[in-house]
Amino acid sequence: MRILEQTPTTLTVQHRPLGNWSAGGFIAAFGLLGIGFALTSKDTPVSPSAIIAVPAGLGVMCSPVVTCTFDRKKERLLLKNRSLLGTKVIEHSLQEITDIRAVTSGPYGITMMVSGKDIPINLDHINFFGKSKKNQAIASEIRNFISINLE
């Protein structure tokens, strides 16, 4: 997650799940290698785990790029999820946001409470390189920008 743009009226943050894309590619490649090895070897059956690994890896590779734009002038949150499967855009009033927090256990990331629903902005299943602290700083930046006091 990183801040793309910050002006007095607009804050845009984006999450590019490079770790998910890399892991998904590795898992799918592992599955394809297993299937290829089994097909070229007369005595080795195709492993069910190799068959499962290919669609699972491809599914992980479809993790979306998430872009959130907080616009004070329009009083709107624009949440855009773009993946290989298409783009989904959700709009909310900034007044509907009641909480923004960094998650420090389970899948790490930043979530927002919007109209009583917990909406993840980014989720990382592994806390690589201290992302938890970076997520806390970005969550704090978003709270300050839209003036939510939670501490």
FENUR-V988659 format. One line per field, one symbol per residue. burial: + if it has 16 or more other ideal C-beta (glycine too) atoms within 10 Angstrom, else -. A space follows every 10 residues. Layout:
# FENUR-V988659
burial = ???
This chain:
# FENUR-V988659
burial = +--------- +++++-+--+ --++--++-- +--++--+-- ---------+ --++--+--+ +-++++++++ +-----+-++ +--------- -+-+--+--+ +++----+++ ++-+----+- ++++--+--- ++-+++-++- -++-++-+-- -
